[in-house]
Amino acid sequence: MNNELFSLKDKTAIITGASKGIGESIARGFAKAGARVVVSSRKQDAVDDVARQINAAGGVAIGVAAHMGEPGAISALIDATVAHFGGVDVLVNNAAINPQFGQSMDMDFGVLDKMLDVNVRGYFLAAQQCAPHMRRRGGGSIINVASIAGLEPMTGGGFYSMTKAAVLMMTRVLAKELGPDKIRVNAIAPGVIRTKFSYVLWNTPQIHERVAGSAALRRIGEPDELIGTALYLASDASSFTTGATIVVDGG
């Protein structure tokens, strides 16, 4: 196999929600593949810590704090990336929130509004603002981290399912619109992954047993198990793949 297909050498990648969990794993994986990585999340000290570790391991990374529910912060993130590295080749939209569980009909509408700001508008605005920079570099890759909750309703997480379903359609729309510019747009739909975000799901014995037992591999996933899929979608290995959703849920 030609490992150069999966190389990200000389590429600049922004990963949101990268101070922990799936985003942090993808950031580390991209750096090992040769990318210049922009680690982003809400807290500067947290992204600085991840960037420092990547640099210590021989990679190249900077940390840029940004709240993906705030348009101004998204613009500042893109501007800082371009100022430091000269452009953008890969965007991984990973930052998301799910602040409340319960029946959607009983939820406060304000909760949905906050989730739309981060999970949908944030993804779109980041893609919209990265696209011109990718176009100038002859193409690029946008990866939207969605969820299997966008394919099947999540019990107690109806609002979350709605936002992730929107991300899946956004992926297809942007793939069609940006294809002529050689910008590929794809999505990853993880199942339950052992992160702080999904703590309740894997740390509650009854839920853990049910989720793990329903998977073909009879377990939940680990954050590093998303690296391969993200690397495929970011690299030339997926040069003819766009508008796709790759499910990574253990079957």
N, C-alpha and C positions, 0 to 999 in steps of 0.2 A: 504493500500500500504506500502511496506517495504522501508522506506526512506533510509535505509542503501545502497540500490542499487545505489543511487545517491550521496553517500558520496565520498569525495575525501580526506578523512583523511589519513595522512601520505604520500600523493602524492605530487610530485613537478611538477609544471606546468610553462612553459614559454609561455608568450603571447606577441607577437610582435605587434607593432602599438598600444600599450596599454596606451598611455598618454592621450587619449581622445576617444570619440565615442564608437564604438562597442568593441574595444579591452579593453578599460577601464572598460566597463560594465562587460565583461566576466571575467576580472581580479578580480573585486570586488565579482562577483558571485561565482567564484571558491574559493576565500578566505573564504567566508561564508560557503562553503561546506566542509571546512577543509583543503584545499590545501595550501602548501607553494608556494607562487606565485612570479615569476620573471617578473617584469613589464619592458618591453623594448620598446624603441622608439629611435628616433635620438638624443634627447636632454636630458642630464643628469638631469638638474633641473626639467624638466617636469616629468620624471619617478620617481624621488625622491619624488616629491610632491604626486603622486598617491600612492606610496608605504607607505609614511608617514601616509596618511589618512587611508589606509587599516590596518596598524599596530595600529593606534589610535582606530580603531573600533573593535579591538580584533583579527585581523587576523595576518598572518605572510607573510611579503613581503619584497623584496629588489628591487631596481631599477638598471638596467644595460643598459646604452645607447649603441645602435648598429644601424648602417645604414645597412639595409638588402640588399643593392645593392653592398656591399663590403665584399668579402669572408673573409678577415681577421677579420672584425668586427663580423661576424657570428661565427667564431671559438672562438673569445674572449668571446662572449656571452655564448656559450655552456660551455666553460672552467670555466667561473666565476660561472655559475650555479652549476656545479659539485663540484667545490671547496667549495662553500658555503653550499650546501644542500646534497651533496653526490651522486647525480644522477639526472636523468630526467625521468618522467613518462608520462607527457603530453606535447605536443607542439601544440600551436595554431598559425598557420601562418596567420596573419591578416594584417600586414603592406603592403600597396600597394600605388601606385601613378597613377594619371591620369592628367598629367600637361597641356594638351591641348585638346580643342574640335575642331571638324571640320571634313570634309570629309577625309577619310584615304588616298585617292589618292593625296590629296593636302598637306599632312603633311610632315614635315621634318623627314627623316629616323632616325635621331639621337634621336627623341622623342621615337620612337618604341624601340630603343636600350636601352634607360634608363628604359623604362617600363618593358622590358624583364629582365633586371638586377634585379629589385626589385620584380616584380609580379610573375616571373616564376623561374629564377635562385635562387633568395633569398629563395623562398619556398623550392625548391629542396635541396639546400645546407644545410638549417636548418634541414630538415628531414633526409638527409644523415648523418649528424653529430650527431643527437640525437639518431638515430636508434641503434648504438652499445651500448649506455648507457641503452636504454630501454631493449635491448636484455639481458644484464647482470642482469636486475631486473625482468626478466621473462615475459616481454611484456610491452605494452604501447599503447598510443593513439595519433595519429597525426590528427589534424583537420585543414583543409585548408578552409579559408574563401574566397569563390569565389564570384559569383554574378549572378543574373538572366541575366546579360549582356553576360555571357558565354554560355547561352542557346539560347538567341535571340539577333540579332544584336542591339546594342545601337546606336540610332541616334546621330551622332556627336561624337561618342566614339568608332569608329571601332577598333582602336588599343587596347583599353581597353578590348573590347569584345574578341579580339583574345587572349590576355594574359589570360583572365579568362577562356576561353574555354580550353586553354592549362592546366590550373590548374585542371580542371575537369578530363581531361584524365590522368594527372599526378597522381591524387588521385586513379584512378582505377588501374593504373600500379603499384604504390607502394603498394596498398592493396594486389595485387596478389603476389608481390615479398616478402613482409614482413609478410604475413599471417602465414607462418610456424614458425615464431619467436613470434607469439602471439602479434604482433603489428598491431593494427587496424588503417586504414587510411580512413577518411571520409571527406566530404565537406559540407559546408553550403553555399547556394546561396541566399543571402538576396535580397529583392527588394529595393526600395528607403527607406532609413532610415534617420531620422532627425539627421545628423551629419555635422560637418564642411566640411567633404569630399564631401558631396552631396549638399552643400549649394545652389548652383545655381538651382538645380532641385526642391527643396522644397520652396525656397524663391522667385522664379519667379512665380507670380500668375497664368499665363496661363499654365505653365508646371505643377505646383502643382495641379491645377484643373484637368488637363488631367490625370496625374498619379494616383491621389487619386480616381478619378471617374472611372478609369478602374479596380480598385481592388474590389474584392468581398466585402471586409470590408469597402470600400469607404473612406479610409484614408491611410496615409503613416505610416511607423513603427517608433518605438522609440528604441534606443540602448539596453535598458534593455530587450526588447522582444526577443533578441537573446540569453539571458543567459540560458533559459531552454533547448534549442536545443544543445547548446555547452556543458552544464552539462550532458545531456543524452549521448552525444558522448564521453565525457571524462571519464565517470564512468562505472561501471560494468552493469549499466542498458542496455547498448548497447553491451554486450559481444558477441553477434552473428551478429553484424552489421559492415560490412566493405565494402569499395568500393562504398558506397552510397553517393548520393547528396541529401540533404534535402533542399527544397525550402521554404524560409520564406519570403513571399511577400504579405501577406494579401489576397491571392487568385487572 
